[in-house]
């Protein structure tokens, strides 16, 4: 009997069945609950976005989709958690451009290359807002700051993208305002409403209700042109400051995630983003839907990575 022959045949069959089992496992994704890790606290733009999308994924997949907030350190606590998680597609990162800016602002932050970008689903521009009653513009803010460097206080989320805008503002106005750190936008806005800080650069989705209710005062928006939702708010360019800052929201998985699983998640994102009812729900809370596939997302992030590095290196 040729034992070597039978051994080789058996080995080939074992490997073939293992391959089929692996393929079947991938085809069945997801076969258990999926967790979406949001890197900022409940109530902010990222949290609201993730919960809207999670409900759609749950219907599409027929599996529970849990939103877990892991806030702190400008989003790096949540992104580090996902970077270190099992790369099987069941732990998905939902974060903002903070994933890129934190690399240059926070020591030991995860790197962009630690992840696979799946899709951008929203792009917005930060709005500088002030607490009610200050009646500020960038012009009188600069004049006031020059005479009294600590008269105003400004909130910021360490490592988050608007921190770059905050530092640019302080430099341009030659101001040494008191900087007050917060874990996320919702916490900073609560401080604004309570008159604990004077200024904050935030996403429009987080502050729009308070602005429309007259509780906060918008000063300027970091967009190329005035935004349709806030036509009365000037851009920084109108003040002579060539500042535009895109802040994306996007999905990522750990770098080692099998490509076939990542692709299935990408397809699910595209499916839910093609739903007009989702777009309406996003617009209703001040979000600006903009779908980019994996390749387009990587291109945007590469460009932004170069932009942020140049700002920080100055």
N, C-alpha and C positions, 0 to 999 in steps of 0.2 A: 504493500500500500504506500502511495506517495504522500507521506504526512506533510511534507513541505508544501505540496500543491494544495492540499485541503486547507492547510493553515492560511495560505495566501488568499484562497477563495473566501474563507471565513472572515478574514480581516477586511477584505474589500466589501463584503456584505454588511459588516458592522459599521464601517465608515459611511456606507451608502445610507443605512437606516438612520445613523446619527445626523447626516445631512438633511434627510427628509424631516426628521423630528425638529431640527433647528429651523428649517424653512416653515414648517407648520406652526411653530411657536411664533415666528415673525409675522406670518399671515394672520394669526389670531389676535394681533395687537389691536387694542388692549384687552387682556383677558382678566384684568383685576383693576381696582381703583387707581386713578392717576392723581398725582399731587402737582399743583402749580404753585411754585414758591414765588411770592411777591416780596420784593426787597424793601418795601416801605410800609408804614403803619396803615391800619384800617382807616377808611374815610377819604383817603387821597385819590388822586387821579389814577395811579397804578392799580390800587385796590378796586376801585369802581370798574375800571376796564376789565381786569381779570375776572371779576365775578360775572359780568355780562357775558364774557366769552366762555367761561367755565360751564354755564348753563347750556349753551349751545353744544359744546363738546359732549356733555353728558347725554343729551338727546341723540346726538350723532353716533356715539360709541356704545350706548347702552350700558355704560359703566359709570360709577360714581367718580366725580371730578372734584377734588378738594382744593380749596384755596388756602394756603398757609402763609401767614405774614411773618417774615423773619427780618425785622427792621433793625437799622442801626449802622453806624459807620458809613453813611452815604451809600447804603445798599450793599456794602461788601460782606456783611454777615450772611445775608441771603445768598449772594452769588458764590461765596466760598462754600456754603452748605451744598449747593448744587454741583459745584465743581468736584467736590469730594464724594458725591453720591454715586450709587451704582449706575453705570452707564447703560441702562436698559430701556430708556424712554418713559419710565414711570415717574420720574422726577424732572419736571420741566421748569426752567427759569423764565420768569416774566419780569423784565426790568426795563430801565430807560438808558439814555445816553450816559448815565452815571457809571455804567460798566466801563466806559471808555475814560471818562474824566477822572474817575477814582484811581486809575493807574498812575496818574501824575500828581494826585493830591493826597493820597493815603498810602502810608507805608504798608507793604505786604498785601496790597489788594490783589485779587485774582486778575489775571491778564485776559485780554480779549481772545487770545489764542488758546485759552483753556476750554473754549466752547465752540460748538457748531451753531452758527446763526440759522434759524429756521425761517423767520418772517418778521418784517416790520408791519405793524398794523395801524399805527397812528403817528403823526408828526405834528408837533405844535411849537409855539414860540413863547418863551417866558414873558410875563407881564410884570413890570415893577409896580407894586401897589403900596399905598400908605394907609395908616389908620385914619379913621374919620376925623376931620377937623384940622388937618395939617395944611390943606390947600397948597400943595407943593407942585412945582414943575421942576424939570431938571435944572432950569436956569436959576430959580431962587433956592433950590437945594444946594447948588454949588456956592452961591453967594453966602448963604447961611452957614454952611459948613466951613467956609474959609475963615469966618469970624469966630466961630465957636465949634471947635473940632469934635467935641463929644456931646454936642447938643442932641444929635439923633442916634438912634440905635437901629441896627439892621439885622434881621434874622437870616440864617443860612443853614443849609443841610450839608454838612461836611462831605466832600467828595462828589456831591451831586452836580450835574452840569450847570445849573444856575449859579453855583458858587463862582464859576469863572466870570460870569456876567457881574456878580457882586463885586469881585475884586477889581474888575475893569472900571466899574462905576466909582468905587472909592478912589482909584488912581486918577480918573478923569476929573473928578470934583475936588481933588486934592484934600480929601476928607479922611479923618481918622475916627469915623463913627465907631461906636461900641458894637462889636460883632457878637451875636448871640446864637449859639448852635442849637439845632433841633434835630430830632430823629427823622422827621418827614414833613411834608408840606402841611398836612392837616394840623399837626401840632403847632407849627409856626403861625398858621392862619388863626388858630384859636388864641395865640398870644397877641396877635394884631388886634383881634376883636376885643380882647380884654385890656387893650392899651398898655401892654407890657413891652412891646417893641413898636418902632415907628414904621419900618419899611421891610419889604420882603419881595424877592423875585420869584414868582410862582407860575405854574401852568394856569391858563385861563379856566380850564375845567374845574379846578379846585376853588377858585375865587369868584367865578361868574355870578353865583347866586348872591353873594355878599355885596358885590359891586352893584348889581341891579337893584338890590334893596337899599342902597345908599349907605351901607355900613363900612365899606372900604372905598378908597379913592385910587383909580388907576392913573399912573403917571406916564408910562411909555411901554411900548411893546418891541421886542427884539426881532421883528419880521422885516422883510424887504419892503413891503408896502402895508398900508393900514389893513387890518383884518375886518372881514364883513360883519362879524359878531360885535365888534367894538370900533365902529367907524370914527367915533369921536376921540379915540386914544391915539396920539401921535406915535410914530416910530422913533427909535433912537436916532435914525438917520436924519430926521427932521430937526433934531437938535445939533446936527453936525457931527454925530458920532456914528461911524460906519460899523455898527454892531448888528449882526444878524446871527441868531443862534437857533438851530433846529434841535429840538429834543424829541427823539423817537421813543416809542414803546415797542418792544419786540420780544419774541420767544427764542430761547436757546436751550440746548441740551449739552451735557458734558461732551468733550471732544471725542471720547472713545465710543460714543453711542453708535451701534451698527447703522450703516447708511440706509438700509432698507426700512428700519424703524423710524429714523429721522424723516425719511421721505413720506411715510404714512402720516406722521404728525403734520408735516408741511401741507399735505393734501387736505387734511382735516381743517387746518387754518384757512386755506383758500376757500373751502366749501362754506364755512360759516361766514367768512368775509364777503362772499358773493350774495349773502342773504340781505335783501333790502330792509327787512325789519331790524336787523342788527345795526345797519348803518343809521337808521332812524333813532334807535336807542342810544347809540353813541353820540349823535349830534344833540340829542335832547339833554345830555349832561355836559355839553361843551367840548366834546372830543372832536378831533379832526381826523376822520378815517382816511388812511392811505395805505393800501396794501402793496408790499414789495415782496417778491419771492426770495428764496435763499440767495441766489446769485446777486440780485439787485440790492439786497440787504447788506451783503458782504461788501459791495462796492461803496455804498453809503458810509458804512462803518469804517472802512479803510480811509476814506476821504476825511471823515470827522476825526479819526485818530491822528492824522497828520496835522489837522487844524488845531486840535487841543494841545498837541505837543509843542507846536510853534508858539502858542500863547503862553504856555507855562515856561518855556525856555527863554522868554524875553527877559 
